[in-house]
């Protein structure tokens, strides 16, 4: 059996079948027995793992069938806030879903975005990054870059083959001061690595779902630098009042496609700001390095907004995003001084996005609080293998199998002051769920619209709450997917 030290174990909840719903093709109701059709997944392995100077671990072949809670191999088509990727997952230990190697892959750029153990994809939010047990390679400056990887993937069958050649995953370094009685007052920095060598090849008996399995609600007719581009999707988040979409475009630093992610804030039917996140170059002549930067639009008036009850349309008219290199030359008198190429994207055309209908009322979490409203829709949607789906946001997640709701998770994260330092670093999480030890009742699910209607649906605390925390919460209203 594979043994990986606790340093790479991440809390991830395994999928389990629970009698949470059933019914016809469009709605789920309660207490319907699910009959699973036969299917299998497997991977072949010559992979070895080595943590720092520990002994090398050889990974064995593994397979699973429809009766297993954790698939040996999974293909997830992942849509999140207007961008897409494919996540290939190889579960290395059937007894522990946390010991799963996930490869996040961009099929358009044919590029590995990141690799992680335990997390289905690398999360860079302020609460996830401090976890010392996350090991990953990524374009993020906090981790090792992903090197020594060759990957092939068949979109129709889900077959994958990936070769690792001295590929290193690292954690975020932990920094600590030496004891006060140490006269040198040295700073101790601890960083761990896992080195991967060998090959994994995964296969499915049933073809996986694709991005076409995720409901598309947006329309676009857009040019980037006078060239037509297709969008991965468009979403509107009523909580942040932001429209988000992503595409692949030539952004000016060279002739190859780059990921381009746009976010536009609106207020009272007026565009307030618009930002582009994409690759830029920095450095010295002949030594230009890439970094992902966020660039503001030059003139906000080049975007116009129109709105009705169902949709919002943004119209772009020579909307320009670029990075201006205003830095003083390092060698101002040198005849060889030249700037790195600058990023430049001009958008023309329009995008139309669906207005989601999420409107929930949730009973208090703390006993001294009131009920509260929840308006953020599902911003991500995952389809895994041929039968599993999951959609949600940072707070509310819904797990589905064969179009029936299995589980619902709700997490409320609150930031507080550290009583010693006064800094806003402390945070507390209150987690509630149904479908694990109790069935999810009082709800219906519209498969076509990816919309759930809650009617006094109870979620129970996952932990033993303190006296001031309620043991359960009740949901009423609508939660839906924002679309893509």
C-alpha positions, -999 to +999 in steps of 0.1 A: +000+000+000+012+035-008+024+054+021+028+092+018+038+112+048+012+135+064+029+166+049+011+160+016-022+150+030-049+176+023-084+175+036-106+166+007-140+150+010-145+117-009-175+113-030-201+088-016-234+077-029-262+089-007-300+086-013-304+124-017-326+125-047-343+108-076-372+114-099-378+121-135-354+135-161-358+171-149-363+170-111-349+151-082-372+140-054-364+119-024-359+082-017-352+068-052-328+039-055-300+045-079-288+016-101-253+021-114-244+009-149-211-010-151-180+011-159-143+010-150-113+033-148-077+024-145-041+037-148-009+019-156+022+032-137+059+032-137+058+064-116+081+069-086+079+095-059+106+107-036+101+133-008+134+151-001+159+124+009+133+098+019+132+064+003+117+062-032+081+050-034+070+031-065+034+036-076+015+004-086-012+001-113-047+007-100-083+001-113-118+008-100-154+001-110-189+016-105-190+003-069-159+022-058-164+055-040-131+069-055-122+064-092-087+052-099-086+076-128-108+106-136-111+132-163-127+165-152-137+192-176-135+223-154-152+256-160-145+284-135-154+321-138-152+322-175-121+300-180-117+263-187-092+235-182-090+197-181-080+180-148-065+145-150-066+128-116-048+096-106-058+082-072-026+066-058-043+050-028-079+037-029-081+042+009-073+079+008-087+103-018-062+130-006-034+109-021-044+118-056-022+134-082-040+161-102-027+175-135-044+207-146-041+210-184-050+237-210-061+218-241-059+249-263-023+259-253-015+222-248+002+232-216+003+219-181-010+248-159-002+232-125+002+198-108-008+192-072-013+164-047-046+164-028-062+194-044-082+190-076-067+222-088-043+246-072-062+273-052-044+306-046-068+322-022-054+336+011-068+307+031-055+279+010-019+291+003-007+291+039-012+253+041+022+238+044+009+205+032+001+217-003+027+204-028+025+217-063+043+230-094+028+260-110+035+293-128+029+310-094+061+324-079+053+305-047+059+271-062+083+253-084+077+258-122+063+227-139+092+211-158+101+178-173+065+169-184+052+154-216+015+149-219-009+134-245-046+134-241-075+120-262-105+142-258-129+115-272-119+086-251-103+103-220-071+083-225-040+101-212-003+095-209+020+116-190+058+113-186+077+129-157+114+135-159+127+149-126+095+169-121+095+187-087+066+197-066+072+220-036+053+234-007+051+271+003+082+277+025+075+281+062+095+308+079+103+308+116+127+327+138+153+309+158+150+309+196+155+343+212+186+330+231+203+324+197+227+353+194+227+351+156+189+357+154+188+335+123+157+329+103+148+293+095+132+285+062+117+251+056+108+238+022+100+203+010+101+188-024+086+157-040+103+145-072+084+126-098+099+102-124+083+077-147+049+074-165+012+073-158-014+063-184-051+065-176-081+050-194-119+050-190-144+023-202-169+051-209-161+083-228-161+113-205-184+143-205-170+173-223-174+211-220-205+206-242-221+190-211-219+223-193-249+245-200-240+274-223-260+306-219-237+334-233-233+348-267-203+366-282-191+383-314-157+395-304-124+405-321-091+406-304-065+427-323-088+425-353-089+387-352-120+367-343-118+349-309-141+324-292-148+327-255-146+298-231-176+313-214-191+344-197-205+347-162-221+375-142-216+375-104-244+396-088-225+396-055-195+414-068-213+429-098-187+416-121-188+401-156-160+376-162-149+359-194-118+343-208-103+335-242-070+326-259-055+354-280-022+367-294-014+395-269+016+411-286+046+398-267+051+371-294+031+352-321+017+324-299-017+323-281-019+334-245-046+330-219-065+363-215-090+367-187-112+398-185-132+412-155-156+441-158-173+458-129-207+474-132-228+495-110-263+510-118-260+499-154-227+518-158-193+502-164-170+511-135-138+493-145-124+466-167-092+446-162-072+421-183-051+393-167-025+379-191+012+373-197+035+402-199+073+406-202+098+422-179+136+423-175+165+435-196+172+433-233+176+396-244+166+386-208+129+392-209+109+370-185+072+363-184+049+371-156+011+372-153-001+408-148-034+426-144-038+455-169-065+482-167-084+494-197-071+527-212-105+544-217-135+531-198-159+549-222-149+524-250-172+498-232-210+504-233-236+484-213-272+474-220-294+454-198-328+437-197-344+413-172-326+382-185-292+394-199-265+420-198-246+430-230-212+446-231-202+464-264-165+470-270-154+497-294-115+499-297-112+489-260-075+488-254-056+470-226-018+473-226+012+475-202+031+507-206+068+504-198+075+537-181+105+525-162+138+543-166+163+524-188+189+506-168+216+518-192+202+551-207+232+559-228+237+524-242+230+520-280+218+484-273+191+494-248+156+483-259+125+474-240+109+440-238+078+437-261+047+451-245+013+433-241-014+449-262-050+437-267-078+457-284-113+443-281-141+451-306-176+435-307-200+424-279-206+397-253-240+389-238-243+372-204-271+355-185-284+370-153-287+342-127-316+339-104-300+328-071-318+341-041-315+322-009-325+328+027-304+311+053-311+308+090-284+321+114-251+304+119-244+321+153-273+321+178-271+359+183-274+366+146-303+370+122-311+351+090-292+363+059-296+365+022-273+347-003-272+359-039-240+345-054-247+318-080-226+288-089-195+303-107-178+269-114-191+237-130-171+204-132-181+174-152-161+143-143-160+110-163-194+101-177-216+104-146-205+130-121-210+167-119-203+194-093-211+231-093-209+259-068-188+288-054-165+293-025-194+289+000-220+265-015-211+233-034-235+207-049-223+172-059-244+153-085-242+118-099-264+105-127-283+138-126-293+133-089-280+153-060-257+133-037-244+160-013-245+197-005-218+215+014-219+250+028-190+269+043-190+303+059-155+318+063-150+348+085-119+370+090-111+383+124-083+401+142-055+383+158-059+392+195-021+395+199-011+414+168-043+430+157-038+419+122-066+405+100-051+371+098-073+349+119-102+332+102-129+308+113-149+284+092-184+271+099-192+240+078-227+224+072-238+197+049-263+170+039-259+137+021-231+123+043-249+109+074-284+123+066-303+126+033-308+159+015-345+165+017-369+194+008-354+202-026-359+198-063-333+200-091-340+212-127-313+193-147-318+214-178-313+248-160-289+235-133-312+251-107-321+239-072-352+250-053-348+246-015-378+243+007-368+241+044-337+221+035-316+214+066-278+212+066-261+199+097-228+211+112-199+189+102-181+196+135-192+198+172-202+234+173-196+255+204-226+268+224-229+301+205-231+282+171-262+266+158-260+229+151-279+233+118-290+258+092-321+259+069-321+270+033-350+284+013-350+297-022-331+292-055-295+284-062-285+281-099-255+280-121-245+313-136-240+296-170-211+300-194 
